[in-house]
Amino acid sequence: MEKSIRKIMFILMIVIIAISLRFGFEYVYNFILNLIDHRPYIGFAIRTLLVAIVVVVWMYVSLRSENPTQKLPWLLILTFEPIIGITLFLSFGRGFKNSFRYRRRPLIHDDAYITKETKSSDGPLTLPTDDKDLTHIFHASHRISYHQPFADSTEITVLKNGEAFYPDLINSIENAKQFILMEFFIIRNDTRSRQVLDLMMKKAEEGIEVKLIFDALGSARISRKYLKKLRKSPIDVIINDRIYFPLFNTRMNFRNHRKIVVVDGLVGYTGGMNLADEYDNTIAYDYYFRDTQVKLVGEAVRSLTCIFFKDYYYNTGHFIDDDIYYPKTNVKTRGITQILQSGPDSHEAHIRNVYLKMILTAKKSIRIMTPYMALDQETLTALIVARRSGVDVEIIIPGTPDKRLVYNVTKFFATVMLKHDINVYQYTKGFSHAKIFVIDDKLASVGSYNLDNRSAVIDFEITALFTGSAVQTIVDQFIQDKQDSHKIDPITWQKRNIFIKVFEGLLSIFAPII
């Protein structure tokens, strides 16, 4: 959860500038008309120029090779309020792959950055065939998301909430012998952040190599004083996509939402949690915070390392590929583990597309826990078809929202789910931030990916896909989470205030861009 004042101010600044440009245009236009004798000609020229700009932008949006529903919000804004629409589009609507920072980093394109894993182009890997449907999903996700599945060589531990994650993380950092790689969307200078980061500085001073990446916008609340302390330490501190001026700057929109920790190439973590006090319920907060992280020990950690260095290269231009970061492991366990990544640098929505494959493969059940739900048409249709096919679909959404405006979009899609006989639960114990996806109680995904369009195609995301005994732990926790939730009654839900439902419907139009 992020209540960044700086983030809100950036967005407000862009909106205020857009409105100011709108009224400034009217003022200049009327001033010129009153000042010059050839008013009809000047007025015609100004109007023609404005219309030409709007038409060019409108055509650019129309011709973009993306889902038509993703274009609709921008086309509506440009049609009804051209000047404000152009300002907002140039700040939030332009594609990442058209940016200079994408073109100057060729190794982030497709799977060019992967050098220590078997690529899908080398042919299919040999995987256990106990369940051919699951094996087929892993083969498909290898082709879709690039990273290979690792069979019987990675141990998965499920860590529920910060009170389980942070002590385990601290223990791993304390035992680091060679290097620590850490990447979070949010870090702060509160109790838990300081505890972890102070330990990182201590390890760096002892000679351990430490690299830290955090997102400039997500971590905007970290104090300058503490940031200065971090930079003075031996830690290699990288701030992802710093924003100096938000207007007409696509950096505002495309953020790195990943959570990655790698210790010595042997132990790794990913999931929904950042470095902040609210994730740890042993620290007093406004409400109970529910989240999930997974700890990986074994071969699949190399995929976390690879993605970390991809993000490091994107921000620094320095591509690190040394074998020392990819040590051999000797973990023997049962199950397949695969790391999936996606982002606006990709030509397709990797994690979303793997989820579609999972939904269409499910035969008995689909269990989903997500803090934000703004479904694209593909995912929505797949879930409806699965339910119509007899698959039991259950979704847990927050009962306590962290972003009230966005929560209205979640409630709109909850309404759609209920109409199609899909069970929706509101987590009433507190705020549920976990990102969990399970099919048939056999295959689970835990990561940073929310069930919305922002995670699908706008932000940089990561998730762990796995089978084995850890899946049952996820299922058991999901059952407990249902007991801590309120099942929405479709009849009662439909009787809500008509104005609330209309407001939710209007906001849902903009789901593809928020």
C-alpha positions as CSV (number, residue, x, y, z in Angstrom):
1,M,0.0,0.0,0.0
2,E,1.3,3.4,-0.9
3,K,-0.1,6.8,0.2
4,S,2.7,8.8,-1.3
5,I,2.2,12.6,-1.1
6,R,4.7,13.2,-3.8
7,K,3.0,10.7,-6.1
8,I,-0.4,12.5,-5.6
9,M,1.3,15.9,-6.1
10,F,2.8,14.7,-9.4
11,I,-0.6,13.6,-10.7
12,L,-2.3,16.8,-9.5
13,M,0.4,18.9,-11.1
14,I,-0.2,17.3,-14.5
15,V,-4.0,17.7,-14.1
16,I,-3.6,21.4,-13.0
17,I,-1.2,22.1,-15.9
18,A,-3.6,20.4,-18.3
19,I,-6.5,22.5,-17.1
20,S,-4.3,25.7,-17.2
21,L,-3.4,25.0,-20.8
22,R,-7.0,24.6,-21.6
23,F,-8.0,28.0,-20.2
24,G,-4.8,29.5,-21.3
25,F,-5.6,28.6,-24.9
26,E,-9.0,30.2,-24.6
27,Y,-7.5,33.4,-23.2
28,V,-4.8,33.7,-25.9
29,Y,-7.3,32.9,-28.6
30,N,-9.7,35.6,-27.5
31,F,-6.8,38.1,-26.9
32,I,-5.6,37.6,-30.5
33,L,-9.1,38.0,-31.9
34,N,-9.5,41.3,-30.1
35,L,-6.0,42.5,-31.0
36,I,-5.7,41.8,-34.7
37,D,-8.0,43.1,-37.5
38,H,-7.7,39.8,-39.5
39,R,-9.5,38.0,-36.7
40,P,-11.5,35.6,-38.9
41,Y,-8.3,34.3,-40.6
42,I,-6.3,34.1,-37.3
43,G,-9.2,32.3,-35.6
44,F,-9.5,29.9,-38.5
45,A,-5.7,29.1,-38.4
46,I,-5.7,28.5,-34.7
47,R,-8.7,26.2,-34.8
48,T,-7.3,24.3,-37.8
49,L,-4.0,23.8,-36.0
50,L,-5.7,22.5,-32.9
51,V,-7.9,20.2,-34.8
52,A,-4.9,18.9,-36.8
53,I,-3.0,18.1,-33.6
54,V,-6.1,16.4,-32.1
55,V,-6.6,14.3,-35.3
56,V,-3.0,13.2,-35.4
57,V,-3.0,12.1,-31.7
58,W,-6.5,10.5,-32.2
59,M,-5.2,8.5,-35.2
60,Y,-2.0,7.5,-33.4
61,V,-4.1,6.1,-30.6
62,S,-6.5,4.4,-33.0
63,L,-3.7,2.7,-35.0
64,R,-1.8,1.4,-32.0
65,S,-1.6,-2.4,-32.1
66,E,-3.3,-3.1,-28.7
67,N,-6.6,-4.3,-27.4
68,P,-9.4,-1.9,-28.6
69,T,-10.7,-1.6,-25.0
70,Q,-7.4,-0.1,-24.0
71,K,-7.8,2.7,-26.6
72,L,-11.4,3.6,-25.7
73,P,-10.7,5.7,-22.6
74,W,-8.1,7.8,-24.4
75,L,-10.3,8.3,-27.5
76,L,-13.2,9.4,-25.2
77,I,-11.0,12.0,-23.4
78,L,-9.6,13.3,-26.6
79,T,-13.0,13.7,-28.1
80,F,-14.7,15.5,-25.3
81,E,-11.8,17.6,-24.0
82,P,-9.0,17.7,-26.6
83,I,-6.4,20.0,-24.8
84,I,-6.6,18.2,-21.4
85,G,-6.8,14.9,-23.2
86,I,-3.6,15.6,-25.2
87,T,-1.7,16.7,-22.1
88,L,-2.8,13.6,-20.2
89,F,-2.1,11.3,-23.1
90,L,1.4,12.6,-23.7
91,S,2.1,12.1,-19.9
92,F,0.5,8.8,-19.4
93,G,-0.6,7.2,-22.7
94,R,2.5,6.9,-24.8
95,G,4.0,3.4,-25.2
96,F,7.2,2.3,-23.4
97,K,8.7,0.7,-26.5
98,N,8.7,4.1,-28.3
99,S,10.9,5.6,-25.6
100,F,14.6,6.3,-26.0
101,R,15.4,4.4,-22.8
102,Y,13.9,1.3,-24.3
103,R,15.7,1.6,-27.7
104,R,19.1,2.2,-26.1
105,R,18.9,-1.0,-24.0
106,P,18.7,-3.8,-26.5
107,L,19.4,-6.5,-24.0
108,I,16.0,-6.0,-22.3
109,H,14.2,-6.8,-25.6
110,D,12.5,-10.2,-25.5
111,D,14.9,-12.9,-24.0
112,A,18.2,-11.3,-25.0
113,Y,19.2,-10.9,-21.4
114,I,18.8,-14.6,-20.5
115,T,22.2,-16.3,-20.8
116,K,22.3,-18.8,-17.9
117,E,19.0,-20.7,-18.6
118,T,17.8,-23.0,-21.3
119,K,15.9,-20.9,-23.8
120,S,12.6,-22.2,-25.3
121,S,14.2,-21.9,-28.8
122,D,16.6,-24.6,-27.8
123,G,13.7,-27.1,-27.6
124,P,11.3,-28.4,-24.9
125,L,12.8,-29.4,-21.5
126,T,12.2,-32.8,-20.0
127,L,9.7,-32.4,-17.2
128,P,7.8,-34.9,-15.0
129,T,4.8,-36.3,-16.7
130,D,2.6,-37.1,-13.7
131,D,0.1,-34.5,-14.9
132,K,0.3,-33.8,-18.6
133,D,-1.9,-30.7,-18.3
134,L,0.4,-29.1,-15.8
135,T,3.5,-30.0,-17.8
136,H,1.9,-28.5,-20.8
137,I,1.3,-25.2,-18.9
138,F,5.0,-25.0,-18.0
139,H,6.1,-25.7,-21.5
140,A,3.7,-23.0,-22.7
141,S,4.9,-20.5,-20.1
142,H,8.5,-21.2,-21.1
143,R,7.7,-20.0,-24.6
144,I,5.6,-17.1,-23.4
145,S,7.6,-15.7,-20.5
146,Y,11.1,-16.9,-21.5
147,H,12.3,-18.4,-18.2
148,Q,12.7,-22.1,-17.9
149,P,10.8,-24.4,-15.5
150,F,13.1,-26.2,-13.0
151,A,12.0,-29.7,-12.0
152,D,12.6,-31.3,-8.6
153,S,15.4,-28.8,-7.7
154,T,13.8,-25.9,-5.9
155,E,12.3,-25.9,-2.4
156,I,9.4,-23.4,-1.8
157,T,8.5,-22.0,1.6
158,V,5.3,-19.9,2.0
159,L,5.7,-17.0,4.3
160,K,2.4,-15.5,5.5
161,N,2.6,-11.8,6.3
162,G,5.6,-9.7,7.3
163,E,5.9,-11.3,10.8
164,A,7.0,-14.4,9.0
165,F,8.9,-12.8,6.0
166,Y,11.1,-10.2,7.7
167,P,12.7,-12.5,10.4
168,D,13.4,-15.1,7.6
169,L,14.8,-12.4,5.3
170,I,17.0,-11.0,8.1
171,N,18.4,-14.4,8.9
172,S,19.3,-15.0,5.2
173,I,21.0,-11.6,5.0
174,E,23.0,-12.3,8.2
175,N,24.2,-15.6,6.7
176,A,25.2,-14.1,3.3
177,K,28.7,-15.0,2.3
178,Q,29.2,-13.4,-1.1
179,F,26.4,-11.1,-2.4
180,I,23.0,-9.7,-1.7
181,L,20.7,-8.5,-4.5
182,M,17.5,-6.6,-3.4
183,E,14.8,-5.0,-5.4
184,F,11.5,-3.5,-4.0
185,F,8.8,-1.2,-5.3
186,I,8.5,0.5,-1.9
187,I,11.2,1.0,0.8
188,R,10.8,3.5,3.6
189,N,12.9,4.5,6.6
190,D,10.5,3.1,9.2
191,T,11.2,0.3,11.7
192,R,11.3,-2.7,9.4
193,S,13.0,-0.9,6.5
194,R,15.7,0.4,8.8
195,Q,16.2,-2.9,10.4
196,V,16.8,-4.6,7.0
197,L,18.7,-1.8,5.3
198,D,20.9,-1.1,8.3
199,L,21.9,-4.8,8.3
200,M,22.5,-4.5,4.5
201,M,24.9,-1.6,5.2
202,K,26.6,-3.6,7.9
203,K,27.1,-6.6,5.6
204,A,28.4,-4.3,2.8
205,E,31.0,-2.8,5.2
206,E,32.1,-6.4,6.0
207,G,32.9,-6.9,2.4
208,I,29.8,-8.5,1.1
209,E,28.7,-7.2,-2.3
210,V,25.3,-5.5,-1.9
211,K,23.1,-4.1,-4.7
212,L,19.8,-2.4,-4.0
213,I,17.2,-1.3,-6.6
214,F,14.0,0.6,-5.6
215,D,11.4,2.4,-7.5
216,A,11.6,6.2,-7.4
217,L,7.8,6.7,-7.3
218,G,7.0,3.8,-5.1
219,S,9.7,4.8,-2.6
220,A,9.1,8.6,-2.8
221,R,8.5,8.8,1.0
222,I,12.0,7.7,2.0
223,S,13.7,10.6,3.7
224,R,16.5,12.4,2.0
225,K,18.6,12.0,5.1
226,Y,18.3,8.2,5.2
227,L,18.8,8.0,1.4
228,K,22.0,10.0,1.7
229,K,23.2,7.5,4.4
230,L,22.5,4.6,2.1
231,R,24.4,6.2,-0.8
232,K,27.4,6.9,1.5
233,S,27.6,3.3,2.4
234,P,29.3,0.6,0.2
235,I,25.8,-0.5,-1.1
236,D,25.4,0.0,-4.8
237,V,22.1,2.0,-4.7
238,I,20.0,2.2,-7.9
239,I,16.9,4.3,-8.1
240,N,14.6,3.1,-10.8
241,D,13.4,5.8,-13.3
242,R,13.7,8.9,-11.3
243,I,11.2,11.6,-12.1
244,Y,12.5,15.2,-12.2
245,F,9.4,16.7,-14.0
246,P,6.3,14.7,-14.5
247,L,4.7,16.5,-17.5
248,F,5.0,14.7,-20.8
249,N,7.2,12.2,-19.1
250,T,6.3,8.5,-19.6
251,R,8.4,7.6,-16.5
252,M,5.3,8.6,-14.5
253,N,3.3,5.7,-15.8
254,F,5.7,2.7,-16.2
255,R,6.9,1.7,-12.8
256,N,8.9,-1.3,-11.5
257,H,6.5,-3.1,-9.2
258,R,8.7,-6.2,-8.7
259,K,9.9,-7.6,-5.3
260,I,13.1,-9.7,-5.6
261,V,15.7,-10.7,-3.0
262,V,18.7,-13.0,-3.9
263,V,21.3,-14.1,-1.3
264,D,24.5,-15.8,-2.7
265,G,22.5,-17.1,-5.7
266,L,21.2,-19.9,-3.4
267,V,18.2,-18.3,-1.6
268,G,15.6,-16.0,-3.1
269,Y,12.3,-14.3,-2.2
270,T,9.5,-12.8,-4.2
271,G,5.8,-12.0,-3.6
272,G,3.6,-9.1,-2.7
273,M,5.5,-7.6,0.3
274,N,7.7,-4.5,0.2
275,L,9.9,-3.1,2.9
276,A,7.5,-1.2,5.2
277,D,6.0,-1.5,8.6
278,E,2.4,-2.1,7.5
279,Y,3.2,-5.6,6.2
280,D,4.2,-6.7,9.7
281,N,1.3,-7.1,12.1
282,T,3.6,-7.2,15.1
283,I,3.9,-3.4,14.6
284,A,0.8,-1.3,15.4
285,Y,-1.0,-0.1,12.2
286,D,-4.4,1.2,11.2
287,Y,-5.6,-2.3,10.3
288,Y,-4.5,-6.0,9.9
289,F,-2.4,-6.5,6.7
290,R,-2.6,-9.8,4.9
291,D,0.1,-10.7,2.3
292,T,2.2,-13.6,1.0
293,Q,5.8,-14.0,0.1
294,V,7.6,-17.2,-1.1
295,K,11.1,-18.2,-0.3
296,L,13.0,-20.2,-2.9
297,V,16.1,-22.4,-2.3
298,G,17.6,-24.1,-5.3
299,E,17.9,-23.7,-9.1
300,A,15.0,-21.4,-9.8
301,V,16.8,-18.7,-7.9
302,R,18.9,-18.1,-11.0
303,S,15.8,-16.7,-12.7
304,L,15.3,-14.1,-9.9
305,T,19.0,-13.2,-10.3
306,C,18.6,-12.9,-14.1
307,I,15.6,-10.5,-13.8
308,F,17.4,-8.4,-11.1
309,F,20.3,-7.9,-13.4
310,K,18.0,-7.1,-16.3
311,D,16.5,-4.3,-14.2
312,Y,20.1,-3.3,-13.1
313,Y,21.2,-3.1,-16.8
314,Y,18.1,-1.0,-17.7
315,N,18.9,1.6,-15.1
316,T,22.7,1.6,-15.4
317,G,23.6,0.3,-18.9
318,H,25.9,-2.2,-17.3
319,F,25.1,-5.8,-18.0
320,I,26.3,-8.2,-15.4
321,D,26.6,-11.8,-16.4
322,D,29.4,-13.4,-14.3
323,D,29.1,-17.0,-13.3
324,I,29.7,-16.2,-9.7
325,Y,26.1,-15.0,-9.4
326,Y,24.7,-18.3,-10.7
327,P,26.2,-21.0,-8.5
328,K,25.3,-24.6,-8.8
329,T,22.8,-25.9,-6.3
330,N,22.1,-29.4,-5.0
331,V,18.5,-29.2,-3.7
332,K,16.4,-32.4,-4.1
333,T,12.7,-32.0,-3.8
334,R,9.4,-32.7,-5.6
335,G,7.7,-30.3,-7.9
336,I,8.3,-27.8,-10.7
337,T,9.1,-24.1,-10.2
338,Q,9.2,-21.4,-12.7
339,I,9.7,-17.6,-12.5
340,L,7.5,-15.5,-14.8
341,Q,8.2,-11.9,-15.6
342,S,6.3,-9.3,-17.6
343,G,6.4,-5.6,-18.3
344,P,5.8,-2.9,-20.9
345,D,9.2,-3.8,-22.6
346,S,7.5,-7.0,-23.8
347,H,5.5,-7.6,-26.9
348,E,2.8,-9.4,-25.0
349,A,1.4,-9.6,-21.5
350,H,3.4,-12.6,-20.3
351,I,1.9,-13.3,-16.9
352,R,-1.6,-12.5,-18.0
353,N,-1.3,-14.9,-20.9
354,V,0.0,-17.7,-18.7
355,Y,-2.9,-17.1,-16.3
356,L,-5.3,-17.4,-19.3
357,K,-3.7,-20.8,-20.1
358,M,-4.1,-21.8,-16.4
359,I,-7.8,-20.7,-16.4
360,L,-8.6,-22.7,-19.5
361,T,-6.8,-25.7,-18.2
362,A,-8.5,-25.8,-14.8
363,K,-10.9,-28.7,-14.4
364,K,-12.1,-28.4,-10.8
365,S,-11.3,-25.1,-9.1
366,I,-9.7,-21.6,-9.4
367,R,-8.8,-19.7,-6.3
368,I,-7.8,-16.1,-6.6
369,M,-6.8,-13.5,-4.0
370,T,-6.1,-10.0,-5.3
371,P,-6.1,-6.5,-3.8
372,Y,-7.1,-4.8,-7.1
373,M,-9.4,-6.2,-9.7
374,A,-9.8,-4.4,-13.1
375,L,-10.0,-7.3,-15.6
376,D,-9.3,-7.1,-19.2
377,Q,-11.8,-8.7,-21.6
378,E,-9.6,-11.8,-22.1
379,T,-9.3,-12.7,-18.4
380,L,-12.9,-11.8,-17.7
381,T,-14.2,-14.0,-20.5
382,A,-11.8,-16.9,-19.5
383,L,-13.1,-16.9,-15.9
384,I,-16.7,-16.8,-17.1
385,V,-16.2,-19.7,-19.5
386,A,-14.4,-21.7,-16.8
387,R,-17.4,-21.2,-14.4
388,R,-19.8,-22.1,-17.2
389,S,-17.8,-25.3,-17.7
390,G,-18.4,-26.3,-14.1
391,V,-15.1,-25.0,-12.5
392,D,-15.6,-23.6,-9.0
393,V,-14.2,-20.1,-9.1
394,E,-13.6,-18.2,-5.9
395,I,-12.1,-14.7,-5.6
396,I,-11.1,-12.8,-2.4
397,I,-10.9,-9.0,-2.6
398,P,-10.3,-6.5,0.2
399,G,-13.1,-5.6,2.5
400,T,-10.9,-2.7,3.7
401,P,-9.6,-0.7,0.7
402,D,-6.4,1.2,0.6
403,K,-7.2,3.2,-2.5
404,R,-10.9,4.1,-2.3
405,L,-11.3,5.4,-5.9
406,V,-9.6,2.3,-7.4
407,Y,-11.7,0.1,-5.0
408,N,-14.8,1.2,-6.9
409,V,-13.4,-0.4,-10.0
410,T,-12.8,-3.6,-8.0
411,K,-16.4,-3.6,-6.8
412,F,-17.7,-3.1,-10.4
413,F,-15.9,-6.3,-11.5
414,A,-17.1,-8.0,-8.4
415,T,-20.7,-7.3,-9.6
416,V,-19.8,-8.8,-13.0
417,M,-18.4,-11.9,-11.3
418,L,-21.5,-12.3,-9.2
419,K,-23.8,-12.1,-12.2
420,H,-22.0,-15.2,-13.6
421,D,-22.2,-17.3,-10.5
422,I,-18.6,-16.7,-9.4
423,N,-18.1,-16.5,-5.6
424,V,-16.6,-13.3,-4.4
425,Y,-15.5,-12.7,-0.8
426,Q,-14.5,-9.5,1.0
427,Y,-11.7,-9.9,3.4
428,T,-13.0,-8.4,6.6
429,K,-10.1,-9.0,9.0
430,G,-8.1,-6.2,7.4
431,F,-6.6,-5.3,4.0
432,S,-5.7,-8.2,1.8
433,H,-2.6,-7.4,-0.4
434,A,-1.7,-11.0,-1.4
435,K,-1.5,-11.9,-5.1
436,I,-2.4,-15.6,-5.3
437,F,-3.7,-17.7,-8.2
438,V,-4.3,-21.5,-7.8
439,I,-5.9,-24.0,-10.1
440,D,-7.2,-27.4,-9.1
441,D,-5.2,-27.1,-5.9
442,K,-2.2,-28.4,-7.9
443,L,-0.5,-25.3,-9.4
444,A,0.0,-22.0,-7.6
445,S,1.3,-18.5,-8.5
446,V,2.5,-16.0,-5.9
447,G,4.1,-12.7,-6.8
448,S,3.7,-9.0,-7.4
449,Y,1.0,-9.3,-10.1
450,N,-2.4,-7.8,-9.4
451,L,-5.4,-8.9,-11.5
452,D,-5.6,-5.6,-13.4
453,N,-4.5,-4.0,-16.6
454,R,-1.7,-2.0,-14.9
455,S,0.0,-5.2,-13.9
456,A,-0.7,-6.9,-17.2
457,V,0.8,-4.3,-19.6
458,I,2.0,-1.2,-17.8
459,D,4.1,-2.1,-14.7
460,F,7.1,-4.4,-14.5
461,E,6.0,-7.5,-12.6
462,I,7.2,-10.9,-11.4
463,T,5.6,-14.1,-10.0
464,A,6.6,-17.6,-9.0
465,L,4.7,-20.5,-10.5
466,F,5.0,-23.8,-8.7
467,T,3.7,-27.3,-7.9
468,G,4.5,-29.5,-4.9
469,S,3.7,-29.4,-1.2
470,A,3.8,-25.6,-1.0
471,V,0.6,-25.5,-3.1
472,Q,-1.3,-27.2,-0.3
473,T,0.0,-24.5,2.2
474,I,-1.4,-21.8,-0.1
475,V,-4.7,-23.7,-0.3
476,D,-4.9,-24.1,3.5
477,Q,-4.2,-20.4,3.9
478,F,-6.8,-19.5,1.3
479,I,-9.5,-21.5,3.2
480,Q,-8.6,-19.6,6.4
481,D,-8.8,-16.4,4.5
482,K,-12.3,-17.3,3.4
483,Q,-13.2,-17.8,7.0
484,D,-11.9,-14.3,7.7
485,S,-14.0,-12.9,4.9
486,H,-17.6,-12.1,4.1
487,K,-19.2,-13.9,1.2
488,I,-21.0,-11.4,-1.0
489,D,-24.7,-12.2,-1.4
490,P,-25.6,-11.3,-5.0
491,I,-29.2,-10.2,-4.1
492,T,-28.1,-7.9,-1.3
493,W,-25.2,-6.6,-3.4
494,Q,-27.5,-5.7,-6.3
495,K,-29.7,-3.6,-3.9
496,R,-27.0,-1.1,-3.3
497,N,-27.5,2.6,-4.0
498,I,-28.0,3.2,-7.8
499,F,-25.7,6.2,-7.7
500,I,-22.9,4.0,-6.3
501,K,-23.4,1.5,-9.0
502,V,-23.4,4.1,-11.8
503,F,-20.2,5.7,-10.3
504,E,-18.5,2.3,-10.3
505,G,-19.6,1.7,-13.9
506,L,-18.2,5.0,-15.1
507,L,-14.9,4.4,-13.4
508,S,-14.7,0.9,-15.0
509,I,-14.5,2.6,-18.4
510,F,-11.0,3.8,-17.4
511,A,-9.9,0.4,-16.0
512,P,-7.5,-0.2,-18.9
513,I,-5.4,2.9,-18.1
514,I,-5.5,3.2,-14.3
